[in-house]
Amino acid sequence: MANSNYLFFLQIACLIILLSLSPSSAHNKSRKFMAPAPGPAPVSQVDYKGCFSKVYAFGGSYTDTGNAYLMGGFQSFIGKIFSMNPFGSTEKLPGHRQCNGRLVIDYLCDALSMPPLSPYKDSSSNFSNGANFAIAGSTALSSDFFSRLKIGSPGSLMWKSNPESFQTQIDWFHKFVAEKECMGKDEAACKAELENVLFWIGEVGGDDYSRLFGSSAATKQVTEQAVGHVYDLLKAMLDKGAKYVVVHGLPPSGCFPLHLTFCPLTDRDQNGCSKSANSVIMAHNELLQKKLEEIRNTYKDCMIIYVDYYRAYQTILTNLQKYQFQEPFKACCGSGKGPFHFDLHSLCGSFGTSTCKDSSQHISWDGLHLTETMHQHLADLFFNQSYCKPSFAELVKKKKGY
């Protein structure tokens, strides 16, 4: 029991460090992977260009293009501990990302023939093509929830002891609509304007589970509350006028080097990932899909699609040769001689860390965040290979009136 509690403590510490804004701002290669059921058949190519002229994005570190950085988190955090910021290194890519390059949201903008979304906190942007409200490290549950459980403290290695909740992003959105998007327009005109916007709700809930590992909080209750918050917030968007919405499921975080470093070898599924961590994610995604179906039945004129992040990730993981990945579990940027190139005391960007020669061969960038190449493959699966339910092509066809 003591060893188990110690293991959970280590999980809490390392997960909070990276999920609450690490400086973002492997298994045996011969392992035989268990392939998932056959994936969806490719959909016919649909021209997405010009379908939407504006996108409003919400989510966490997999979607944030600079809000966390502009809120001061990276400057204060990195300035004390880290020597450099190795993220967002792609040439001519504005903003600050938890990646070595583009995110899925950037590939979406490419497909729509629009420039990358500016973060809401970027005062220099005119937001002509929408805005990105996502905040790295944000949670579905409120900061008060974590305060009551005494999770996180001012002395921990993180930029904020309590996270920004997803409600912050909703508050920003309402303010943005009132002051920019719908200024001078009546309610009907405002709704008509928002009906033509694509709403992108990225990964919401992953940071909650990471902060709660090893706590006294019951996982099932947390899942119900987290998904319930997503449900309520999505409903608020729809009532405001949203008609086209993309909602992400969570990726299999049990396959990340961060989890694998601290989970025991007995906690492995057929693909070498943490079975316990992924079981939590699967329960979350299952409940989320049920809630989305409820919303679809209420808002029948709206197109709400679910991004099957978990299945897409597993498809790539079980077809490494096809996607030309050599390192499914080893971080590109990090330190340590172990199989994961991850060391809790020497995170990516700190003194003594190193970066791999070819990030395109790695799924993981820093132990938790993904490489640009992985995002590129995921984007293709989401937009062109029916890993959305309904497919992204169906959403575009509905928008075009087909």
Disulfide bonds with the S-S distance in Angstrom:
Cys182-Cys190 2.01
Cys255-Cys273 2.09
Cys332-Cys356 1.97
Cys333-Cys348 2.01
